[in-house]
Amino acid sequence: MSFLSEIEERLAADRCGDLRREILSRLEAELMVLGQHQREQHSAEDYASLERRRVACLAAIRVVERVWRRLNPL
């Protein structure tokens, strides 16, 4: 099988889901931090930057889940 990236190759080898859980845990922790920062006072530009980062984390979570499931079917 040909992989696009190192992370995709590592997720393919992650049969038990340990790496997947570790990555998701880190992304979810970052989401919490970003959410806390968004509740603080910021300029519109800074808030928009935080929101872009939050949306990127959410997208990364979806990608990791989908790639892992595609490469590790039940």
Backbone as XML, in Angstrom:
<?xml version="1.0"?>
<chain id="A" units="angstrom">
  <residue number="1" name="MET">
    <atom name="N" x="0.847" y="-1.177" z="0.000"/>
    <atom name="CA" x="0.000" y="0.000" z="0.000"/>
    <atom name="C" x="0.892" y="1.240" z="0.000"/>
  </residue>
  <residue number="2" name="SER">
    <atom name="N" x="0.516" y="2.218" z="-0.783"/>
    <atom name="CA" x="1.264" y="3.467" z="-0.868"/>
    <atom name="C" x="0.639" y="4.498" z="0.073"/>
  </residue>
  <residue number="3" name="PHE">
    <atom name="N" x="1.486" y="5.167" z="0.843"/>
    <atom name="CA" x="1.002" y="6.148" z="1.812"/>
    <atom name="C" x="1.398" y="7.553" z="1.387"/>
  </residue>
  <residue number="4" name="LEU">
    <atom name="N" x="0.575" y="8.516" z="1.751"/>
    <atom name="CA" x="0.849" y="9.908" z="1.428"/>
    <atom name="C" x="1.782" y="10.565" z="2.431"/>
  </residue>
  <residue number="5" name="SER">
    <atom name="N" x="1.775" y="10.082" z="3.661"/>
    <atom name="CA" x="2.571" y="10.732" z="4.700"/>
    <atom name="C" x="3.016" y="9.726" z="5.749"/>
  </residue>
  <residue number="6" name="GLU">
    <atom name="N" x="3.967" y="10.148" z="6.540"/>
    <atom name="CA" x="4.450" y="9.304" z="7.636"/>
    <atom name="C" x="3.328" y="9.012" z="8.628"/>
  </residue>
  <residue number="7" name="ILE">
    <atom name="N" x="2.514" y="10.009" z="8.925"/>
    <atom name="CA" x="1.442" y="9.802" z="9.904"/>
    <atom name="C" x="0.435" y="8.777" z="9.383"/>
  </residue>
  <residue number="8" name="GLU">
    <atom name="N" x="0.156" y="8.808" z="8.086"/>
    <atom name="CA" x="-0.756" y="7.820" z="7.513"/>
    <atom name="C" x="-0.160" y="6.417" z="7.643"/>
  </residue>
  <residue number="9" name="GLU">
    <atom name="N" x="1.125" y="6.293" z="7.393"/>
    <atom name="CA" x="1.803" y="5.002" z="7.535"/>
    <atom name="C" x="1.759" y="4.525" z="8.987"/>
  </residue>
  <residue number="10" name="ARG">
    <atom name="N" x="1.984" y="5.442" z="9.917"/>
    <atom name="CA" x="1.948" y="5.082" z="11.337"/>
    <atom name="C" x="0.537" y="4.692" z="11.778"/>
  </residue>
  <residue number="11" name="LEU">
    <atom name="N" x="-0.477" y="5.387" z="11.273"/>
    <atom name="CA" x="-1.856" y="5.028" z="11.614"/>
    <atom name="C" x="-2.228" y="3.662" z="11.038"/>
  </residue>
  <residue number="12" name="ALA">
    <atom name="N" x="-1.701" y="3.332" z="9.871"/>
    <atom name="CA" x="-1.970" y="2.021" z="9.282"/>
    <atom name="C" x="-1.402" y="0.909" z="10.154"/>
  </residue>
  <residue number="13" name="ALA">
    <atom name="N" x="-0.257" y="1.155" z="10.765"/>
    <atom name="CA" x="0.382" y="0.154" z="11.621"/>
    <atom name="C" x="-0.222" y="0.116" z="13.025"/>
  </residue>
  <residue number="14" name="ASP">
    <atom name="N" x="-1.077" y="1.066" z="13.330"/>
    <atom name="CA" x="-1.656" y="1.212" z="14.674"/>
    <atom name="C" x="-2.927" y="0.375" z="14.809"/>
  </residue>
  <residue number="15" name="ARG">
    <atom name="N" x="-2.788" y="-0.918" z="14.769"/>
    <atom name="CA" x="-3.944" y="-1.827" z="14.790"/>
    <atom name="C" x="-4.797" y="-1.687" z="16.049"/>
  </residue>
  <residue number="16" name="CYS">
    <atom name="N" x="-4.174" y="-1.474" z="17.200"/>
    <atom name="CA" x="-4.941" y="-1.416" z="18.460"/>
    <atom name="C" x="-5.454" y="-0.008" z="18.774"/>
  </residue>
  <residue number="17" name="GLY">
    <atom name="N" x="-5.031" y="0.998" z="18.017"/>
    <atom name="CA" x="-5.559" y="2.348" z="18.189"/>
    <atom name="C" x="-4.846" y="3.214" z="19.208"/>
  </residue>
  <residue number="18" name="ASP">
    <atom name="N" x="-3.697" y="2.762" z="19.725"/>
    <atom name="CA" x="-2.980" y="3.559" z="20.726"/>
    <atom name="C" x="-2.518" y="4.903" z="20.172"/>
  </residue>
  <residue number="19" name="LEU">
    <atom name="N" x="-1.922" y="4.895" z="18.982"/>
    <atom name="CA" x="-1.453" y="6.141" z="18.377"/>
    <atom name="C" x="-2.638" y="7.055" z="18.083"/>
  </residue>
  <residue number="20" name="ARG">
    <atom name="N" x="-3.705" y="6.483" z="17.548"/>
    <atom name="CA" x="-4.913" y="7.262" z="17.254"/>
    <atom name="C" x="-5.410" y="7.969" z="18.508"/>
  </residue>
  <residue number="21" name="ARG">
    <atom name="N" x="-5.498" y="7.226" z="19.608"/>
    <atom name="CA" x="-5.974" y="7.819" z="20.863"/>
    <atom name="C" x="-5.022" y="8.914" z="21.355"/>
  </residue>
  <residue number="22" name="GLU">
    <atom name="N" x="-3.723" y="8.697" z="21.210"/>
    <atom name="CA" x="-2.748" y="9.707" z="21.640"/>
    <atom name="C" x="-2.893" y="10.993" z="20.830"/>
  </residue>
  <residue number="23" name="ILE">
    <atom name="N" x="-2.999" y="10.856" z="19.522"/>
    <atom name="CA" x="-3.158" y="12.031" z="18.660"/>
    <atom name="C" x="-4.458" y="12.756" z="18.991"/>
  </residue>
  <residue number="24" name="LEU">
    <atom name="N" x="-5.542" y="12.002" z="19.119"/>
    <atom name="CA" x="-6.835" y="12.620" z="19.427"/>
    <atom name="C" x="-6.810" y="13.307" z="20.784"/>
  </residue>
  <residue number="25" name="SER">
    <atom name="N" x="-6.151" y="12.718" z="21.739"/>
    <atom name="CA" x="-6.042" y="13.321" z="23.068"/>
    <atom name="C" x="-5.315" y="14.660" z="22.999"/>
  </residue>
  <residue number="26" name="ARG">
    <atom name="N" x="-4.238" y="14.703" z="22.238"/>
    <atom name="CA" x="-3.486" y="15.965" z="22.086"/>
    <atom name="C" x="-4.322" y="17.029" z="21.379"/>
  </residue>
  <residue number="27" name="LEU">
    <atom name="N" x="-5.025" y="16.621" z="20.341"/>
    <atom name="CA" x="-5.871" y="17.576" z="19.619"/>
    <atom name="C" x="-7.008" y="18.086" z="20.500"/>
  </residue>
  <residue number="28" name="GLU">
    <atom name="N" x="-7.614" y="17.205" z="21.270"/>
    <atom name="CA" x="-8.698" y="17.617" z="22.165"/>
    <atom name="C" x="-8.186" y="18.541" z="23.266"/>
  </residue>
  <residue number="29" name="ALA">
    <atom name="N" x="-6.978" y="18.291" z="23.761"/>
    <atom name="CA" x="-6.382" y="19.179" z="24.765"/>
    <atom name="C" x="-6.147" y="20.562" z="24.163"/>
  </residue>
  <residue number="30" name="GLU">
    <atom name="N" x="-5.675" y="20.599" z="22.932"/>
    <atom name="CA" x="-5.461" y="21.882" z="22.261"/>
    <atom name="C" x="-6.788" y="22.602" z="22.044"/>
  </residue>
  <residue number="31" name="LEU">
    <atom name="N" x="-7.837" y="21.857" z="21.723"/>
    <atom name="CA" x="-9.165" y="22.472" z="21.582"/>
    <atom name="C" x="-9.602" y="23.140" z="22.878"/>
  </residue>
  <residue number="32" name="MET">
    <atom name="N" x="-9.346" y="22.488" z="24.001"/>
    <atom name="CA" x="-9.707" y="23.059" z="25.304"/>
    <atom name="C" x="-8.943" y="24.360" z="25.549"/>
  </residue>
  <residue number="33" name="VAL">
    <atom name="N" x="-7.650" y="24.351" z="25.262"/>
    <atom name="CA" x="-6.822" y="25.547" z="25.455"/>
    <atom name="C" x="-7.321" y="26.676" z="24.556"/>
  </residue>
  <residue number="34" name="LEU">
    <atom name="N" x="-7.586" y="26.355" z="23.308"/>
    <atom name="CA" x="-8.074" y="27.376" z="22.378"/>
    <atom name="C" x="-9.418" y="27.934" z="22.834"/>
  </residue>
  <residue number="35" name="GLY">
    <atom name="N" x="-10.300" y="27.072" z="23.323"/>
    <atom name="CA" x="-11.592" y="27.527" z="23.830"/>
    <atom name="C" x="-11.437" y="28.470" z="25.005"/>
  </residue>
  <residue number="36" name="GLN">
    <atom name="N" x="-10.499" y="28.161" z="25.894"/>
    <atom name="CA" x="-10.233" y="29.037" z="27.036"/>
    <atom name="C" x="-9.715" y="30.384" z="26.561"/>
  </residue>
  <residue number="37" name="HIS">
    <atom name="N" x="-8.804" y="30.361" z="25.599"/>
    <atom name="CA" x="-8.256" y="31.618" z="25.074"/>
    <atom name="C" x="-9.338" y="32.445" z="24.381"/>
  </residue>
  <residue number="38" name="GLN">
    <atom name="N" x="-10.251" y="31.784" z="23.707"/>
    <atom name="CA" x="-11.302" y="32.516" z="23.007"/>
    <atom name="C" x="-12.234" y="33.241" z="23.974"/>
  </residue>
  <residue number="39" name="ARG">
    <atom name="N" x="-12.350" y="32.750" z="25.180"/>
    <atom name="CA" x="-13.220" y="33.403" z="26.161"/>
    <atom name="C" x="-12.563" y="34.636" z="26.792"/>
  </residue>
  <residue number="40" name="GLU">
    <atom name="N" x="-11.284" y="34.835" z="26.516"/>
    <atom name="CA" x="-10.575" y="36.010" z="27.022"/>
    <atom name="C" x="-10.760" y="37.177" z="26.049"/>
  </residue>
  <residue number="41" name="GLN">
    <atom name="N" x="-10.365" y="38.349" z="26.494"/>
    <atom name="CA" x="-10.469" y="39.555" z="25.670"/>
    <atom name="C" x="-9.387" y="39.534" z="24.591"/>
  </residue>
  <residue number="42" name="HIS">
    <atom name="N" x="-9.797" y="39.676" z="23.321"/>
    <atom name="CA" x="-8.863" y="39.672" z="22.191"/>
    <atom name="C" x="-9.332" y="40.660" z="21.144"/>
  </residue>
  <residue number="43" name="SER">
    <atom name="N" x="-8.382" y="41.065" z="20.312"/>
    <atom name="CA" x="-8.758" y="41.854" z="19.144"/>
    <atom name="C" x="-9.495" y="40.926" z="18.179"/>
  </residue>
  <residue number="44" name="ALA">
    <atom name="N" x="-10.204" y="41.512" z="17.253"/>
    <atom name="CA" x="-10.938" y="40.711" z="16.271"/>
    <atom name="C" x="-9.976" y="39.832" z="15.472"/>
  </residue>
  <residue number="45" name="GLU">
    <atom name="N" x="-8.818" y="40.365" z="15.159"/>
    <atom name="CA" x="-7.817" y="39.609" z="14.396"/>
    <atom name="C" x="-7.306" y="38.405" z="15.192"/>
  </residue>
  <residue number="46" name="ASP">
    <atom name="N" x="-7.003" y="38.614" z="16.466"/>
    <atom name="CA" x="-6.523" y="37.515" z="17.312"/>
    <atom name="C" x="-7.609" y="36.459" z="17.513"/>
  </residue>
  <residue number="47" name="TYR">
    <atom name="N" x="-8.839" y="36.906" z="17.704"/>
    <atom name="CA" x="-9.939" y="35.962" z="17.876"/>
    <atom name="C" x="-10.118" y="35.120" z="16.613"/>
  </residue>
  <residue number="48" name="ALA">
    <atom name="N" x="-10.030" y="35.770" z="15.452"/>
    <atom name="CA" x="-10.166" y="35.049" z="14.184"/>
    <atom name="C" x="-9.055" y="34.014" z="14.029"/>
  </residue>
  <residue number="49" name="SER">
    <atom name="N" x="-7.857" y="34.358" z="14.455"/>
    <atom name="CA" x="-6.740" y="33.412" z="14.402"/>
    <atom name="C" x="-6.997" y="32.211" z="15.307"/>
  </residue>
  <residue number="50" name="LEU">
    <atom name="N" x="-7.491" y="32.465" z="16.513"/>
    <atom name="CA" x="-7.832" y="31.374" z="17.429"/>
    <atom name="C" x="-8.924" y="30.489" z="16.836"/>
  </residue>
  <residue number="51" name="GLU">
    <atom name="N" x="-9.895" y="31.109" z="16.194"/>
    <atom name="CA" x="-10.990" y="30.340" z="15.599"/>
    <atom name="C" x="-10.482" y="29.476" z="14.446"/>
  </residue>
  <residue number="52" name="ARG">
    <atom name="N" x="-9.580" y="30.015" z="13.631"/>
    <atom name="CA" x="-9.007" y="29.208" z="12.547"/>
    <atom name="C" x="-8.256" y="28.008" z="13.108"/>
  </residue>
  <residue number="53" name="ARG">
    <atom name="N" x="-7.517" y="28.215" z="14.184"/>
    <atom name="CA" x="-6.795" y="27.107" z="14.816"/>
    <atom name="C" x="-7.769" y="26.080" z="15.394"/>
  </residue>
  <residue number="54" name="ARG">
    <atom name="N" x="-8.860" y="26.557" z="15.981"/>
    <atom name="CA" x="-9.864" y="25.647" z="16.545"/>
    <atom name="C" x="-10.502" y="24.802" z="15.441"/>
  </residue>
  <residue number="55" name="VAL">
    <atom name="N" x="-10.857" y="25.438" z="14.350"/>
    <atom name="CA" x="-11.457" y="24.726" z="13.220"/>
    <atom name="C" x="-10.460" y="23.723" z="12.630"/>
  </residue>
  <residue number="56" name="ALA">
    <atom name="N" x="-9.183" y="24.097" z="12.576"/>
    <atom name="CA" x="-8.151" y="23.180" z="12.076"/>
    <atom name="C" x="-8.028" y="21.955" z="12.980"/>
  </residue>
  <residue number="57" name="CYS">
    <atom name="N" x="-8.110" y="22.146" z="14.290"/>
    <atom name="CA" x="-8.061" y="21.010" z="15.226"/>
    <atom name="C" x="-9.251" y="20.088" z="15.014"/>
  </residue>
  <residue number="58" name="LEU">
    <atom name="N" x="-10.428" y="20.662" z="14.849"/>
    <atom name="CA" x="-11.619" y="19.844" z="14.605"/>
    <atom name="C" x="-11.477" y="19.049" z="13.308"/>
  </residue>
  <residue number="59" name="ALA">
    <atom name="N" x="-10.946" y="19.696" z="12.270"/>
    <atom name="CA" x="-10.736" y="19.004" z="10.998"/>
    <atom name="C" x="-9.707" y="17.892" z="11.156"/>
  </residue>
  <residue number="60" name="ALA">
    <atom name="N" x="-8.653" y="18.159" z="11.903"/>
    <atom name="CA" x="-7.616" y="17.144" z="12.122"/>
    <atom name="C" x="-8.187" y="15.934" z="12.852"/>
  </residue>
  <residue number="61" name="ILE">
    <atom name="N" x="-9.058" y="16.173" z="13.806"/>
    <atom name="CA" x="-9.698" y="15.063" z="14.525"/>
    <atom name="C" x="-10.487" y="14.193" z="13.549"/>
  </residue>
  <residue number="62" name="ARG">
    <atom name="N" x="-11.258" y="14.836" z="12.682"/>
    <atom name="CA" x="-12.048" y="14.078" z="11.703"/>
    <atom name="C" x="-11.142" y="13.292" z="10.752"/>
  </residue>
  <residue number="63" name="VAL">
    <atom name="N" x="-10.049" y="13.911" z="10.315"/>
    <atom name="CA" x="-9.125" y="13.242" z="9.393"/>
    <atom name="C" x="-8.485" y="12.031" z="10.055"/>
  </residue>
  <residue number="64" name="VAL">
    <atom name="N" x="-7.988" y="12.191" z="11.275"/>
    <atom name="CA" x="-7.342" y="11.077" z="11.975"/>
    <atom name="C" x="-8.324" y="9.926" z="12.141"/>
  </residue>
  <residue number="65" name="GLU">
    <atom name="N" x="-9.542" y="10.230" z="12.558"/>
    <atom name="CA" x="-10.557" y="9.184" z="12.733"/>
    <atom name="C" x="-10.833" y="8.452" z="11.422"/>
  </residue>
  <residue number="66" name="ARG">
    <atom name="N" x="-11.045" y="9.205" z="10.353"/>
    <atom name="CA" x="-11.391" y="8.590" z="9.066"/>
    <atom name="C" x="-10.230" y="7.781" z="8.493"/>
  </residue>
  <residue number="67" name="VAL">
    <atom name="N" x="-9.030" y="8.334" z="8.556"/>
    <atom name="CA" x="-7.869" y="7.618" z="8.021"/>
    <atom name="C" x="-7.639" y="6.339" z="8.808"/>
  </residue>
  <residue number="68" name="TRP">
    <atom name="N" x="-7.706" y="6.428" z="10.141"/>
    <atom name="CA" x="-7.479" y="5.229" z="10.949"/>
    <atom name="C" x="-8.520" y="4.155" z="10.630"/>
  </residue>
  <residue number="69" name="ARG">
    <atom name="N" x="-9.784" y="4.561" z="10.524"/>
    <atom name="CA" x="-10.849" y="3.585" z="10.222"/>
    <atom name="C" x="-10.682" y="2.970" z="8.831"/>
  </residue>
  <residue number="70" name="ARG">
    <atom name="N" x="-10.259" y="3.790" z="7.871"/>
    <atom name="CA" x="-10.065" y="3.283" z="6.507"/>
    <atom name="C" x="-8.917" y="2.277" z="6.461"/>
  </residue>
  <residue number="71" name="LEU">
    <atom name="N" x="-7.863" y="2.544" z="7.220"/>
    <atom name="CA" x="-6.680" y="1.683" z="7.192"/>
    <atom name="C" x="-6.768" y="0.504" z="8.150"/>
  </residue>
  <residue number="72" name="ASN">
    <atom name="N" x="-7.697" y="0.559" z="9.087"/>
    <atom name="CA" x="-7.850" y="-0.502" z="10.088"/>
    <atom name="C" x="-9.307" y="-0.933" z="10.182"/>
  </residue>
  <residue number="73" name="PRO">
    <atom name="N" x="-9.844" y="-1.513" z="9.115"/>
    <atom name="CA" x="-11.252" y="-1.932" z="9.158"/>
    <atom name="C" x="-11.458" y="-3.035" z="10.189"/>
  </residue>
  <residue number="74" name="LEU">
    <atom name="N" x="-12.666" y="-3.093" z="10.710"/>
    <atom name="CA" x="-12.989" y="-4.113" z="11.719"/>
    <atom name="C" x="-12.926" y="-5.487" z="11.191"/>
  </residue>
</chain>
